[in-house]
Each structure stands twice: as structure tokens, then as C-alpha cells.
């Protein structure tokens, strides 16, 4: 079994409610509705859509692409 993921950041420690990535177990401040999505280091994006957490995968290695519309990543087809 691998060691737990560690997020390196210059940000102060997270206080209050946290969000943990289901895949790599990195911890982030809980996203609020309307905030920018969490872009996890493992490639998954998480968006608080008015109380529901929506997720989408975007590859982080070559060929990496940033979606034109971040909200479009989370729309249902």
C-alpha cells in the first residue's frame, strides 16, 4: 500500500470543514458554492454546485489541456 498523498503549499493549515479527494486522499478546504473548483494533483476536479460536489477528470500530464470553460467540464452531456 502506498503512503498517503501530501499536498505541498505555502497556504496556512486548513481550518474548518475539509474536503478529501476520494482517489489520492489529499485534503483541501471545502469548496463553497460559486468558488472556483478544486483541481487535485491527481487530475480530478471537484466543484460545489450549490450543495452537491460534482467531479470530472482532466489529464494533468502531456498533452495537458485547460478547458475553455471550467463550468463546461461539469455539465452533463
PyMOL Python script that loads the backbone (N, CA, C, O; Angstrom):
from pymol import cmd

cmd.read_pdbstr("""\
ATOM      1  N   UNK A   1       0.844  -1.176   0.000  1.00  0.00           N
ATOM      2  CA  UNK A   1       0.000   0.000   0.000  1.00  0.00           C
ATOM      3  C   UNK A   1       0.892   1.242   0.000  1.00  0.00           C
ATOM      4  O   UNK A   1       1.920   1.272   0.677  1.00  0.00           O
ATOM      5  N   UNK A   2       0.506   2.236  -0.740  1.00  0.00           N
ATOM      6  CA  UNK A   2       1.316   3.451  -0.832  1.00  0.00           C
ATOM      7  C   UNK A   2       1.044   4.382   0.344  1.00  0.00           C
ATOM      8  O   UNK A   2       0.036   4.263   1.041  1.00  0.00           O
ATOM      9  N   UNK A   3       1.965   5.303   0.540  1.00  0.00           N
ATOM     10  CA  UNK A   3       1.824   6.284   1.610  1.00  0.00           C
ATOM     11  C   UNK A   3       0.731   7.285   1.239  1.00  0.00           C
ATOM     12  O   UNK A   3       0.438   7.461   0.056  1.00  0.00           O
ATOM     13  N   UNK A   4       0.121   7.943   2.229  1.00  0.00           N
ATOM     14  CA  UNK A   4      -0.905   8.945   1.920  1.00  0.00           C
ATOM     15  C   UNK A   4      -0.325  10.121   1.142  1.00  0.00           C
ATOM     16  O   UNK A   4       0.835  10.484   1.338  1.00  0.00           O
ATOM     17  N   UNK A   5      -1.126  10.716   0.261  1.00  0.00           N
ATOM     18  CA  UNK A   5      -0.689  11.859  -0.524  1.00  0.00           C
ATOM     19  C   UNK A   5      -0.426  13.066   0.361  1.00  0.00           C
ATOM     20  O   UNK A   5      -1.108  13.275   1.364  1.00  0.00           O
ATOM     21  N   UNK A   6       0.564  13.855  -0.017  1.00  0.00           N
ATOM     22  CA  UNK A   6       0.899  15.062   0.726  1.00  0.00           C
ATOM     23  C   UNK A   6       0.795  16.237  -0.235  1.00  0.00           C
ATOM     24  O   UNK A   6       1.372  16.207  -1.322  1.00  0.00           O
ATOM     25  N   UNK A   7       0.064  17.267   0.160  1.00  0.00           N
ATOM     26  CA  UNK A   7      -0.058  18.466  -0.656  1.00  0.00           C
ATOM     27  C   UNK A   7       0.907  19.511  -0.119  1.00  0.00           C
ATOM     28  O   UNK A   7       0.818  19.904   1.044  1.00  0.00           O
ATOM     29  N   UNK A   8       1.823  19.960  -0.958  1.00  0.00           N
ATOM     30  CA  UNK A   8       2.788  20.975  -0.567  1.00  0.00           C
ATOM     31  C   UNK A   8       2.255  22.336  -0.990  1.00  0.00           C
ATOM     32  O   UNK A   8       1.954  22.551  -2.164  1.00  0.00           O
ATOM     33  N   UNK A   9       2.139  23.243  -0.049  1.00  0.00           N
ATOM     34  CA  UNK A   9       1.579  24.553  -0.346  1.00  0.00           C
ATOM     35  C   UNK A   9       2.129  25.589   0.612  1.00  0.00           C
ATOM     36  O   UNK A   9       2.556  25.271   1.722  1.00  0.00           O
ATOM     37  N   UNK A  10       2.110  26.826   0.166  1.00  0.00           N
ATOM     38  CA  UNK A  10       2.524  27.934   1.019  1.00  0.00           C
ATOM     39  C   UNK A  10       1.343  28.458   1.836  1.00  0.00           C
ATOM     40  O   UNK A  10       1.505  29.351   2.669  1.00  0.00           O
ATOM     41  N   UNK A  11       0.162  27.903   1.596  1.00  0.00           N
ATOM     42  CA  UNK A  11      -1.038  28.317   2.307  1.00  0.00           C
ATOM     43  C   UNK A  11      -0.967  27.877   3.769  1.00  0.00           C
ATOM     44  O   UNK A  11      -0.320  26.880   4.088  1.00  0.00           O
ATOM     45  N   UNK A  12      -1.626  28.616   4.651  1.00  0.00           N
ATOM     46  CA  UNK A  12      -1.658  28.189   6.056  1.00  0.00           C
ATOM     47  C   UNK A  12      -2.471  26.904   6.207  1.00  0.00           C
ATOM     48  O   UNK A  12      -3.204  26.531   5.291  1.00  0.00           O
ATOM     49  N   UNK A  13      -2.353  26.221   7.352  1.00  0.00           N
ATOM     50  CA  UNK A  13      -3.131  24.987   7.561  1.00  0.00           C
ATOM     51  C   UNK A  13      -4.637  25.233   7.402  1.00  0.00           C
ATOM     52  O   UNK A  13      -5.134  26.318   7.705  1.00  0.00           O
ATOM     53  N   UNK A  14      -5.335  24.236   6.934  1.00  0.00           N
ATOM     54  CA  UNK A  14      -6.773  24.350   6.696  1.00  0.00           C
ATOM     55  C   UNK A  14      -7.504  24.337   8.032  1.00  0.00           C
ATOM     56  O   UNK A  14      -7.274  23.470   8.875  1.00  0.00           O
ATOM     57  N   UNK A  15      -8.382  25.308   8.207  1.00  0.00           N
ATOM     58  CA  UNK A  15      -9.219  25.360   9.409  1.00  0.00           C
ATOM     59  C   UNK A  15     -10.673  25.183   8.976  1.00  0.00           C
ATOM     60  O   UNK A  15     -11.063  25.627   7.896  1.00  0.00           O
ATOM     61  N   UNK A  16     -11.455  24.548   9.804  1.00  0.00           N
ATOM     62  CA  UNK A  16     -12.863  24.350   9.483  1.00  0.00           C
ATOM     63  C   UNK A  16     -13.080  23.092   8.661  1.00  0.00           C
ATOM     64  O   UNK A  16     -12.288  22.151   8.706  1.00  0.00           O
ATOM     65  N   UNK A  17     -14.173  23.098   7.910  1.00  0.00           N
ATOM     66  CA  UNK A  17     -14.583  21.937   7.125  1.00  0.00           C
ATOM     67  C   UNK A  17     -13.570  21.647   6.016  1.00  0.00           C
ATOM     68  O   UNK A  17     -13.091  22.567   5.352  1.00  0.00           O
ATOM     69  N   UNK A  18     -13.249  20.377   5.821  1.00  0.00           N
ATOM     70  CA  UNK A  18     -12.286  19.989   4.787  1.00  0.00           C
ATOM     71  C   UNK A  18     -12.939  19.060   3.769  1.00  0.00           C
ATOM     72  O   UNK A  18     -13.999  18.482   4.011  1.00  0.00           O
ATOM     73  N   UNK A  19     -12.276  18.937   2.632  1.00  0.00           N
ATOM     74  CA  UNK A  19     -12.690  18.032   1.569  1.00  0.00           C
ATOM     75  C   UNK A  19     -11.494  17.146   1.264  1.00  0.00           C
ATOM     76  O   UNK A  19     -10.378  17.642   1.110  1.00  0.00           O
ATOM     77  N   UNK A  20     -11.716  15.830   1.173  1.00  0.00           N
ATOM     78  CA  UNK A  20     -10.641  14.877   0.895  1.00  0.00           C
ATOM     79  C   UNK A  20     -10.908  14.220  -0.454  1.00  0.00           C
ATOM     80  O   UNK A  20     -11.991  13.687  -0.695  1.00  0.00           O
ATOM     81  N   UNK A  21      -9.906  14.266  -1.332  1.00  0.00           N
ATOM     82  CA  UNK A  21     -10.019  13.613  -2.644  1.00  0.00           C
ATOM     83  C   UNK A  21     -10.228  12.115  -2.438  1.00  0.00           C
ATOM     84  O   UNK A  21      -9.508  11.485  -1.663  1.00  0.00           O
ATOM     85  N   UNK A  22     -11.207  11.549  -3.127  1.00  0.00           N
ATOM     86  CA  UNK A  22     -11.521  10.132  -2.982  1.00  0.00           C
ATOM     87  C   UNK A  22     -10.407   9.239  -3.516  1.00  0.00           C
ATOM     88  O   UNK A  22     -10.245   8.104  -3.067  1.00  0.00           O
ATOM     89  N   UNK A  23      -9.649   9.746  -4.467  1.00  0.00           N
ATOM     90  CA  UNK A  23      -8.647   8.908  -5.124  1.00  0.00           C
ATOM     91  C   UNK A  23      -7.302   8.931  -4.431  1.00  0.00           C
ATOM     92  O   UNK A  23      -6.735   7.875  -4.149  1.00  0.00           O
ATOM     93  N   UNK A  24      -6.773  10.128  -4.149  1.00  0.00           N
ATOM     94  CA  UNK A  24      -5.412  10.210  -3.604  1.00  0.00           C
ATOM     95  C   UNK A  24      -5.374  10.644  -2.142  1.00  0.00           C
ATOM     96  O   UNK A  24      -4.306  10.667  -1.530  1.00  0.00           O
ATOM     97  N   UNK A  25      -6.523  10.987  -1.582  1.00  0.00           N
ATOM     98  CA  UNK A  25      -6.669  11.337  -0.162  1.00  0.00           C
ATOM     99  C   UNK A  25      -6.002  12.650   0.239  1.00  0.00           C
ATOM    100  O   UNK A  25      -5.715  12.854   1.418  1.00  0.00           O
ATOM    101  N   UNK A  26      -5.748  13.548  -0.723  1.00  0.00           N
ATOM    102  CA  UNK A  26      -5.233  14.874  -0.375  1.00  0.00           C
ATOM    103  C   UNK A  26      -6.365  15.697   0.226  1.00  0.00           C
ATOM    104  O   UNK A  26      -7.529  15.536  -0.142  1.00  0.00           O
ATOM    105  N   UNK A  27      -6.011  16.579   1.155  1.00  0.00           N
ATOM    106  CA  UNK A  27      -7.002  17.375   1.874  1.00  0.00           C
ATOM    107  C   UNK A  27      -7.002  18.813   1.381  1.00  0.00           C
ATOM    108  O   UNK A  27      -5.944  19.411   1.186  1.00  0.00           O
ATOM    109  N   UNK A  28      -8.196  19.364   1.178  1.00  0.00           N
ATOM    110  CA  UNK A  28      -8.381  20.738   0.723  1.00  0.00           C
ATOM    111  C   UNK A  28      -9.440  21.407   1.577  1.00  0.00           C
ATOM    112  O   UNK A  28     -10.221  20.732   2.247  1.00  0.00           O
ATOM    113  N   UNK A  29      -9.469  22.738   1.557  1.00  0.00           N
ATOM    114  CA  UNK A  29     -10.564  23.460   2.198  1.00  0.00           C
ATOM    115  C   UNK A  29     -11.838  23.127   1.426  1.00  0.00           C
ATOM    116  O   UNK A  29     -11.806  23.028   0.199  1.00  0.00           O
ATOM    117  N   UNK A  30     -12.947  22.956   2.123  1.00  0.00           N
ATOM    118  CA  UNK A  30     -14.191  22.570   1.471  1.00  0.00           C
ATOM    119  C   UNK A  30     -14.626  23.666   0.502  1.00  0.00           C
ATOM    120  O   UNK A  30     -14.702  24.830   0.895  1.00  0.00           O
ATOM    121  N   UNK A  31     -14.918  23.317  -0.769  1.00  0.00           N
ATOM    122  CA  UNK A  31     -15.316  24.331  -1.748  1.00  0.00           C
ATOM    123  C   UNK A  31     -16.714  24.873  -1.455  1.00  0.00           C
ATOM    124  O   UNK A  31     -17.631  24.112  -1.148  1.00  0.00           O
ATOM    125  N   UNK A  32     -16.864  26.160  -1.551  1.00  0.00           N
ATOM    126  CA  UNK A  32     -18.157  26.805  -1.347  1.00  0.00           C
ATOM    127  C   UNK A  32     -18.863  26.966  -2.694  1.00  0.00           C
ATOM    128  O   UNK A  32     -18.195  27.059  -3.724  1.00  0.00           O
ATOM    129  N   UNK A  33     -20.201  27.001  -2.707  1.00  0.00           N
ATOM    130  CA  UNK A  33     -20.912  27.204  -3.973  1.00  0.00           C
ATOM    131  C   UNK A  33     -20.452  28.505  -4.644  1.00  0.00           C
ATOM    132  O   UNK A  33     -20.382  29.550  -3.997  1.00  0.00           O
ATOM    133  N   UNK A  34     -20.143  28.434  -5.929  1.00  0.00           N
ATOM    134  CA  UNK A  34     -19.698  29.609  -6.672  1.00  0.00           C
ATOM    135  C   UNK A  34     -18.191  29.815  -6.661  1.00  0.00           C
ATOM    136  O   UNK A  34     -17.677  30.595  -7.463  1.00  0.00           O
ATOM    137  N   UNK A  35     -17.457  29.126  -5.761  1.00  0.00           N
ATOM    138  CA  UNK A  35     -15.998  29.222  -5.747  1.00  0.00           C
ATOM    139  C   UNK A  35     -15.422  28.481  -6.945  1.00  0.00           C
ATOM    140  O   UNK A  35     -16.102  27.680  -7.587  1.00  0.00           O
ATOM    141  N   UNK A  36     -14.164  28.762  -7.228  1.00  0.00           N
ATOM    142  CA  UNK A  36     -13.501  28.012  -8.301  1.00  0.00           C
ATOM    143  C   UNK A  36     -13.369  26.560  -7.863  1.00  0.00           C
ATOM    144  O   UNK A  36     -13.316  26.282  -6.665  1.00  0.00           O
ATOM    145  N   UNK A  37     -13.316  25.633  -8.811  1.00  0.00           N
ATOM    146  CA  UNK A  37     -13.242  24.218  -8.445  1.00  0.00           C
ATOM    147  C   UNK A  37     -11.884  23.866  -7.848  1.00  0.00           C
ATOM    148  O   UNK A  37     -10.893  24.564  -8.061  1.00  0.00           O
ATOM    149  N   UNK A  38     -11.863  22.789  -7.111  1.00  0.00           N
ATOM    150  CA  UNK A  38     -10.607  22.232  -6.620  1.00  0.00           C
ATOM    151  C   UNK A  38     -10.015  21.442  -7.770  1.00  0.00           C
ATOM    152  O   UNK A  38     -10.690  20.604  -8.368  1.00  0.00           O
ATOM    153  N   UNK A  39      -8.771  21.702  -8.077  1.00  0.00           N
ATOM    154  CA  UNK A  39      -8.067  20.931  -9.113  1.00  0.00           C
ATOM    155  C   UNK A  39      -7.019  20.107  -8.389  1.00  0.00           C
ATOM    156  O   UNK A  39      -5.932  20.601  -8.089  1.00  0.00           O
ATOM    157  N   UNK A  40      -7.341  18.852  -8.109  1.00  0.00           N
ATOM    158  CA  UNK A  40      -6.466  17.985  -7.340  1.00  0.00           C
ATOM    159  C   UNK A  40      -5.232  17.612  -8.157  1.00  0.00           C
ATOM    160  O   UNK A  40      -5.258  17.603  -9.388  1.00  0.00           O
ATOM    161  N   UNK A  41      -4.165  17.306  -7.449  1.00  0.00           N
ATOM    162  CA  UNK A  41      -2.913  16.938  -8.106  1.00  0.00           C
ATOM    163  C   UNK A  41      -3.017  15.630  -8.878  1.00  0.00           C
ATOM    164  O   UNK A  41      -2.201  15.369  -9.761  1.00  0.00           O
ATOM    165  N   UNK A  42      -4.019  14.796  -8.554  1.00  0.00           N
ATOM    166  CA  UNK A  42      -4.169  13.523  -9.257  1.00  0.00           C
ATOM    167  C   UNK A  42      -4.954  13.661 -10.561  1.00  0.00           C
ATOM    168  O   UNK A  42      -5.098  12.689 -11.302  1.00  0.00           O
ATOM    169  N   UNK A  43      -5.467  14.872 -10.848  1.00  0.00           N
ATOM    170  CA  UNK A  43      -6.155  15.095 -12.115  1.00  0.00           C
ATOM    171  C   UNK A  43      -7.654  15.267 -11.992  1.00  0.00           C
ATOM    172  O   UNK A  43      -8.299  15.676 -12.958  1.00  0.00           O
ATOM    173  N   UNK A  44      -8.228  14.970 -10.845  1.00  0.00           N
ATOM    174  CA  UNK A  44      -9.671  15.127 -10.674  1.00  0.00           C
ATOM    175  C   UNK A  44      -9.996  16.539 -10.246  1.00  0.00           C
ATOM    176  O   UNK A  44      -9.277  17.139  -9.447  1.00  0.00           O
ATOM    177  N   UNK A  45     -11.089  17.073 -10.782  1.00  0.00           N
ATOM    178  CA  UNK A  45     -11.587  18.406 -10.442  1.00  0.00           C
ATOM    179  C   UNK A  45     -12.880  18.224  -9.658  1.00  0.00           C
ATOM    180  O   UNK A  45     -13.696  17.359  -9.978  1.00  0.00           O
ATOM    181  N   UNK A  46     -13.057  19.047  -8.630  1.00  0.00           N
ATOM    182  CA  UNK A  46     -14.256  18.982  -7.795  1.00  0.00           C
ATOM    183  C   UNK A  46     -14.885  20.367  -7.729  1.00  0.00           C
ATOM    184  O   UNK A  46     -14.193  21.353  -7.477  1.00  0.00           O
ATOM    185  N   UNK A  47     -16.191  20.444  -7.955  1.00  0.00           N
ATOM    186  CA  UNK A  47     -16.923  21.700  -7.959  1.00  0.00           C
ATOM    187  C   UNK A  47     -18.135  21.576  -7.056  1.00  0.00           C
ATOM    188  O   UNK A  47     -18.881  20.602  -7.149  1.00  0.00           O
ATOM    189  N   UNK A  48     -18.338  22.557  -6.179  1.00  0.00           N
ATOM    190  CA  UNK A  48     -19.536  22.593  -5.348  1.00  0.00           C
ATOM    191  C   UNK A  48     -20.614  23.293  -6.167  1.00  0.00           C
ATOM    192  O   UNK A  48     -20.553  24.500  -6.402  1.00  0.00           O
ATOM    193  N   UNK A  49     -21.593  22.518  -6.592  1.00  0.00           N
ATOM    194  CA  UNK A  49     -22.660  23.020  -7.447  1.00  0.00           C
ATOM    195  C   UNK A  49     -23.915  23.249  -6.607  1.00  0.00           C
ATOM    196  O   UNK A  49     -24.928  22.573  -6.789  1.00  0.00           O
ATOM    197  N   UNK A  50     -23.835  24.208  -5.688  1.00  0.00           N
ATOM    198  CA  UNK A  50     -24.979  24.523  -4.846  1.00  0.00           C
ATOM    199  C   UNK A  50     -25.300  23.442  -3.825  1.00  0.00           C
ATOM    200  O   UNK A  50     -26.472  23.166  -3.571  1.00  0.00           O
ATOM    201  N   UNK A  51     -24.295  22.834  -3.244  1.00  0.00           N
ATOM    202  CA  UNK A  51     -24.513  21.818  -2.225  1.00  0.00           C
ATOM    203  C   UNK A  51     -24.125  20.421  -2.653  1.00  0.00           C
ATOM    204  O   UNK A  51     -23.914  19.555  -1.804  1.00  0.00           O
ATOM    205  N   UNK A  52     -24.027  20.179  -3.946  1.00  0.00           N
ATOM    206  CA  UNK A  52     -23.591  18.879  -4.466  1.00  0.00           C
ATOM    207  C   UNK A  52     -22.176  19.016  -4.996  1.00  0.00           C
ATOM    208  O   UNK A  52     -21.862  19.979  -5.696  1.00  0.00           O
ATOM    209  N   UNK A  53     -21.323  18.061  -4.666  1.00  0.00           N
ATOM    210  CA  UNK A  53     -19.963  18.056  -5.204  1.00  0.00           C
ATOM    211  C   UNK A  53     -19.988  17.286  -6.516  1.00  0.00           C
ATOM    212  O   UNK A  53     -20.350  16.110  -6.549  1.00  0.00           O
ATOM    213  N   UNK A  54     -19.603  17.949  -7.584  1.00  0.00           N
ATOM    214  CA  UNK A  54     -19.518  17.301  -8.901  1.00  0.00           C
ATOM    215  C   UNK A  54     -18.058  17.089  -9.217  1.00  0.00           C
ATOM    216  O   UNK A  54     -17.212  17.894  -8.826  1.00  0.00           O
ATOM    217  N   UNK A  55     -17.752  16.018  -9.919  1.00  0.00           N
ATOM    218  CA  UNK A  55     -16.364  15.704 -10.227  1.00  0.00           C
ATOM    219  C   UNK A  55     -16.185  15.415 -11.708  1.00  0.00           C
ATOM    220  O   UNK A  55     -17.092  14.933 -12.387  1.00  0.00           O
ATOM    221  N   UNK A  56     -14.984  15.727 -12.188  1.00  0.00           N
ATOM    222  CA  UNK A  56     -14.627  15.468 -13.582  1.00  0.00           C
ATOM    223  C   UNK A  56     -13.127  15.219 -13.637  1.00  0.00           C
ATOM    224  O   UNK A  56     -12.374  15.748 -12.820  1.00  0.00           O
ATOM    225  N   UNK A  57     -12.694  14.413 -14.603  1.00  0.00           N
ATOM    226  CA  UNK A  57     -11.269  14.102 -14.731  1.00  0.00           C
ATOM    227  C   UNK A  57     -10.674  14.849 -15.920  1.00  0.00           C
ATOM    228  O   UNK A  57     -11.231  14.839 -17.018  1.00  0.00           O
ATOM    229  N   UNK A  58      -9.541  15.494 -15.685  1.00  0.00           N
ATOM    230  CA  UNK A  58      -8.756  16.123 -16.743  1.00  0.00           C
ATOM    231  C   UNK A  58      -7.310  15.717 -16.553  1.00  0.00           C
ATOM    232  O   UNK A  58      -6.732  15.937 -15.489  1.00  0.00           O
ATOM    233  N   UNK A  59      -6.733  15.132 -17.565  1.00  0.00           N
ATOM    234  CA  UNK A  59      -5.362  14.653 -17.512  1.00  0.00           C
ATOM    235  C   UNK A  59      -4.403  15.784 -17.166  1.00  0.00           C
ATOM    236  O   UNK A  59      -4.495  16.868 -17.741  1.00  0.00           O
ATOM    237  N   UNK A  60      -3.484  15.545 -16.233  1.00  0.00           N
ATOM    238  CA  UNK A  60      -2.546  16.577 -15.799  1.00  0.00           C
ATOM    239  C   UNK A  60      -1.192  16.451 -16.476  1.00  0.00           C
ATOM    240  O   UNK A  60      -0.366  17.355 -16.350  1.00  0.00           O
ATOM    241  N   UNK A  61      -0.936  15.359 -17.191  1.00  0.00           N
ATOM    242  CA  UNK A  61       0.342  15.222 -17.884  1.00  0.00           C
ATOM    243  C   UNK A  61       0.133  15.466 -19.370  1.00  0.00           C
ATOM    244  O   UNK A  61      -1.006  15.588 -19.822  1.00  0.00           O
ATOM    245  N   UNK A  62       1.199  15.539 -20.124  1.00  0.00           N
ATOM    246  CA  UNK A  62       1.104  15.822 -21.554  1.00  0.00           C
ATOM    247  C   UNK A  62       0.167  14.850 -22.240  1.00  0.00           C
ATOM    248  O   UNK A  62       0.201  13.674 -21.878  1.00  0.00           O
ATOM    249  N   UNK A  63      -0.634  15.215 -23.158  1.00  0.00           N
ATOM    250  CA  UNK A  63      -0.900  16.598 -23.541  1.00  0.00           C
ATOM    251  C   UNK A  63      -1.929  17.228 -22.603  1.00  0.00           C
ATOM    252  O   UNK A  63      -3.126  16.959 -22.712  1.00  0.00           O
ATOM    253  N   UNK A  64      -1.458  18.064 -21.689  1.00  0.00           N
ATOM    254  CA  UNK A  64      -2.349  18.711 -20.731  1.00  0.00           C
ATOM    255  C   UNK A  64      -3.141  19.798 -21.428  1.00  0.00           C
ATOM    256  O   UNK A  64      -2.615  20.517 -22.278  1.00  0.00           O
ATOM    257  N   UNK A  65      -4.385  19.911 -21.070  1.00  0.00           N
ATOM    258  CA  UNK A  65      -5.220  20.960 -21.650  1.00  0.00           C
ATOM    259  C   UNK A  65      -6.045  21.593 -20.540  1.00  0.00           C
ATOM    260  O   UNK A  65      -6.528  20.900 -19.644  1.00  0.00           O
ATOM    261  N   UNK A  66      -6.203  22.885 -20.600  1.00  0.00           N
ATOM    262  CA  UNK A  66      -7.082  23.594 -19.685  1.00  0.00           C
ATOM    263  C   UNK A  66      -8.390  23.820 -20.414  1.00  0.00           C
ATOM    264  O   UNK A  66      -8.396  24.404 -21.498  1.00  0.00           O
ATOM    265  N   UNK A  67      -9.496  23.371 -19.845  1.00  0.00           N
ATOM    266  CA  UNK A  67     -10.776  23.573 -20.528  1.00  0.00           C
ATOM    267  C   UNK A  67     -11.075  25.058 -20.721  1.00  0.00           C
ATOM    268  O   UNK A  67     -10.759  25.875 -19.856  1.00  0.00           O
ATOM    269  N   UNK A  68     -11.678  25.405 -21.844  1.00  0.00           N
ATOM    270  CA  UNK A  68     -12.017  26.811 -22.098  1.00  0.00           C
ATOM    271  C   UNK A  68     -12.984  27.322 -21.046  1.00  0.00           C
ATOM    272  O   UNK A  68     -12.836  28.436 -20.543  1.00  0.00           O
ATOM    273  N   UNK A  69     -13.963  26.512 -20.719  1.00  0.00           N
ATOM    274  CA  UNK A  69     -14.930  26.882 -19.705  1.00  0.00           C
ATOM    275  C   UNK A  69     -14.883  25.823 -18.610  1.00  0.00           C
ATOM    276  O   UNK A  69     -15.250  24.669 -18.829  1.00  0.00           O
ATOM    277  N   UNK A  70     -14.430  26.230 -17.436  1.00  0.00           N
ATOM    278  CA  UNK A  70     -14.334  25.282 -16.335  1.00  0.00           C
ATOM    279  C   UNK A  70     -15.712  24.726 -16.000  1.00  0.00           C
ATOM    280  O   UNK A  70     -15.836  23.541 -15.690  1.00  0.00           O
ATOM    281  N   UNK A  71     -16.737  25.546 -16.053  1.00  0.00           N
ATOM    282  CA  UNK A  71     -18.094  25.073 -15.759  1.00  0.00           C
ATOM    283  C   UNK A  71     -18.530  24.012 -16.773  1.00  0.00           C
ATOM    284  O   UNK A  71     -19.293  23.111 -16.425  1.00  0.00           O
ATOM    285  N   UNK A  72     -18.058  24.103 -18.018  1.00  0.00           N
ATOM    286  CA  UNK A  72     -18.447  23.129 -19.035  1.00  0.00           C
ATOM    287  C   UNK A  72     -17.931  21.723 -18.695  1.00  0.00           C
ATOM    288  O   UNK A  72     -18.506  20.726 -19.130  1.00  0.00           O
ATOM    289  N   UNK A  73     -16.858  21.653 -17.926  1.00  0.00           N
ATOM    290  CA  UNK A  73     -16.315  20.353 -17.523  1.00  0.00           C
ATOM    291  C   UNK A  73     -17.348  19.590 -16.702  1.00  0.00           C
ATOM    292  O   UNK A  73     -17.393  18.360 -16.742  1.00  0.00           O
ATOM    293  N   UNK A  74     -18.171  20.313 -15.965  1.00  0.00           N
ATOM    294  CA  UNK A  74     -19.090  19.695 -15.036  1.00  0.00           C
ATOM    295  C   UNK A  74     -20.526  19.581 -15.550  1.00  0.00           C
ATOM    296  O   UNK A  74     -21.410  19.146 -14.812  1.00  0.00           O
ATOM    297  N   UNK A  75     -20.768  19.964 -16.801  1.00  0.00           N
ATOM    298  CA  UNK A  75     -22.115  19.836 -17.341  1.00  0.00           C
ATOM    299  C   UNK A  75     -22.352  18.418 -17.808  1.00  0.00           C
ATOM    300  O   UNK A  75     -21.439  17.725 -18.258  1.00  0.00           O
ATOM    301  N   UNK A  76     -23.582  18.011 -17.693  1.00  0.00           N
ATOM    302  CA  UNK A  76     -23.929  16.653 -18.112  1.00  0.00           C
ATOM    303  C   UNK A  76     -24.241  16.651 -19.600  1.00  0.00           C
ATOM    304  O   UNK A  76     -24.925  17.538 -20.111  1.00  0.00           O
ATOM    305  N   UNK A  77     -23.731  15.647 -20.278  1.00  0.00           N
ATOM    306  CA  UNK A  77     -23.941  15.552 -21.730  1.00  0.00           C
ATOM    307  C   UNK A  77     -25.248  14.901 -22.041  1.00  0.00           C
ATOM    308  O   UNK A  77     -25.593  14.737 -23.211  1.00  0.00           O
TER     309      UNK A  77
END
""", "prot")
cmd.dss("prot")
cmd.show_as("cartoon", "prot")
cmd.util.cbc("prot")
cmd.orient("prot")
